[in-house]
């Protein structure tokens, strides 16, 4: 590495301002699911100077992931949590990362996400999405949850939006296009949705309006 | 005259069993969430229900009833991520 932490921080402060940089630097976000949504959200947050990421996924990198997820061909077979952690460290070496290779269910959400200020739901399965959102809103009332629904297919990227559902719950996506109905996931459209989620998270941390 | 208007208002209030669900007036007040959601065809494993800006925990669907004038959003999740 050919730069110091101080040089890196100076670049971020020049772009975000010292107040916002401090807020980002002090924040912790849990990313639940490290596929097309989660890996891209984690990249955006890391580049923006987030202090700590908790990366959670039960899966390993597969050839079928490379078309939309932030992994490399040489990482096939590695756990996603470890591979993403490695990739982020290459881009933003000072981000603190806790990575967990585990399947999330109602019994482990609290211990895994306790430290996070904001929880990002980035699963691909609709039931898992609903499970996490319901649990966080019902039993972790001090957390924010940013979730996603509807990002498959070739329809216009302009249909992807961020909606404020409650003060603590934001939902990104078109709300409709379902991968289970046979519509494929296209990297560009998934990345747009991930950028919506990451932007909502950054705005919440910075204390700026999300919508 | 004002007595008649008063009775009419009372009558209208009595017959108004509507709540606003996903932006539309629905005759659902008095039903449990479980009953409404199953009649409306929602898969309860893929939704989150927000009533007046608060989550309705899943364990309360069978006991909690929809009140008149509730503003409810049933958020449906689809696959992909």
Interface residues (C-beta under 8 A of the other chain):
Chain A: X33 X35 X36 X37 X38 X122 X123 X124 X125 X126 X127 X129 X130 X133 X134 X137 X138 X147 X148 X149 X150 X151 X152 X165 X166 X167 X169 X171 X175 X176 X177 X178 X179 X180 X183 X185 X190
Chain B: X45 X46 X47 X48 X50 X53 X54 X55 X57 X58 X73 X75 X76 X77 X78 X79 X80 X81
